Amino acid sequence: MRHGVKTNNLGRKIGHRVALFKNLSIALIMHKRINTTLAKAKNLRVQLEPLVTKSKDNTQHSRRTVFSYLQNNDAVSELFDTIGPKVADRPGGYLRIIKTGFRKGDGAETALIEFVDFNEVYSSKPASATGKKKVRRGRAKATAAAPATENESASAEETAAEETAE
């Protein structure tokens, strides 16, 4: 019976699973996005989000706690110096999982897992969309042509007025 079982073992022993998620965590911290299977991505999110929360509090104790899990100085520095300050105002949900289809070889469902605040594609679209309104091409040509016709009609009225004055 599966009473009290809260983790997906992914068909691995404990040592293999710990090493797998340590390596996935380091790769995600260093590269900000990775491709993996959906099951690994979901487990990685559960294990990595508490570490990102600890990185918001840049103290020696929290650095040592995160290092005891990652055991990689470069990843800990990247997490505390780059990622922590950027997600400081976010209350949680630091990672995004996007399903990318099925792997060709074995049909496993793959996913892209990435940090939410480090994706320029999603963050740049709303900024450009709110700053500028789209104008239809037909309307733009009509407004450009309208002042030209007013100027022509005004010059035609002036010439007509000059002719009547003479």
N, C-alpha and C positions, 0 to 999 in steps of 0.2 A: 504494500500500500504506500501511497505517496504522501503521508501525513507530514506536514511541516516542511515540505521541500519547496524552496523559494527560488532556486536558481536553475537555469538550464545548463546541464553539464556539457552539452555539445559533443557527446560521445568521447570525452577525454578524461584522463585521470587528473587529479588536483594539480600536480606539478606542471603538467603540460598546459592546463587551462590558465594557471597563474602566469606562466611565461608568455603565453599567447596574448593575454590581455595587457600585460606589461609592455610588450612590443607594439601592440596596436595603439596603446595610449601614447607612447613616445612618438610614434609615427604621426598620429593625429595632432599632437601638440606642435611638432616641428613643421609639419606641412599644412596644417589648418583644415585639410580635407583628405579623406581616403576612400577608396572603393573596397568593399568587403561584402560578405553575405549579410542578409537581413538579420538573421539570428545573432551573429557576432556584433552587428551594429547596435542592436537593442541592448545586449548585455554590456557593451562598451559604454553606452550612454549612462546606464545605471551605475557603473563603476567609476566613471570619470567625472560626472557632475559634482559629487562631493569634493573632489580634489580641486576643481575650478572654484568652488565656493570657498575653500580654504585659501586659495590664492588671492582672494580679495583682501584678506588680512595679512599683510606682508610682515610677518614676525618671524623670528628665528625658530620658534616652536612649530609654527605651521609649515615652514620650509622643511624642517626635519621630518615632520609627519608625512609630507608629500614625498620626500626623498626616500623614506622607508618603503614606500610602495613602488615608485618609479625606478630608483637607483640609477639615475642618469642626471648628472649635473647640468648638462646643456638643456635638457627638457625642463628641469625645475627652474632654471633661470628664465627660459622662454615663457613658462607658465606664469611666473611671478612678475616679470618685468614687462611683458608685452600683453598677455591675455588678461591677467588680473585687473590692471587699471582700466582696460577697455570694457570689461563686463561689470565694473564696480557698481553701477546703478541698476543693473538687471537683477531681479529677485530670483531668478532661476531659469531653466530652459535655455542653457547655453549652447546646446547642440541641436542640429537639424538633421533628420534622416529623410532622404529622398530615394524612393524606389526607382531602380534603373533597369528593371527587366530581369531576364533569366540568363544565366551563364550558358554558353554554347556547349561546353563539354559534358557537364553533368546535370544541367537544368536547375541549378541552385538559384534561388531568388537573390539578386544582388542589390546593394543599396550604396548610396553615397552619404557618408556622414561628415558633417562639417560644423565649424563654429559659426553661429548665427551672425555675430558682429564682424566677421572677417570676410564676408562675401560681398564684393563690390558690385556684382551684377544686381542683386536685390536692393542694395542700399542706394545705388545711383539712379535707378529708374524713378522712384517717387520724387526725388529731389528735382530732376529735370522736368517731370510732368507737372509739378505744381508751379514751377517758375514761369512756364510759357504756355499760352493757349495755342491750340492748333487752329489754323484758318484754312478754310477750303480754298482750293486753287481758283475756282470760278468766282468766288466772292472777291478775292484779292485782285483779280484782273478787272472786275467791274468797278471797284473803288478806285483803282488806278486810272481807269478810262474816264470816270465821271469828272474829276477835276480838270482834265484836259478839255472836255467838251464845254465846261463852264468858262474856261479861259478863252476858248475860241468864240463862244457866244458873246462874252463881254467885249472882246476886241471887235466883233462884228457890230455890236451896238454902238461902240465908240465911232467907228467909221460911218455908220448911218447917221449919227448925231452930227458929225462934222459936215457931211454932205448937205443936211438940211439947214445947217447954220450958214452955209455959203450961199 
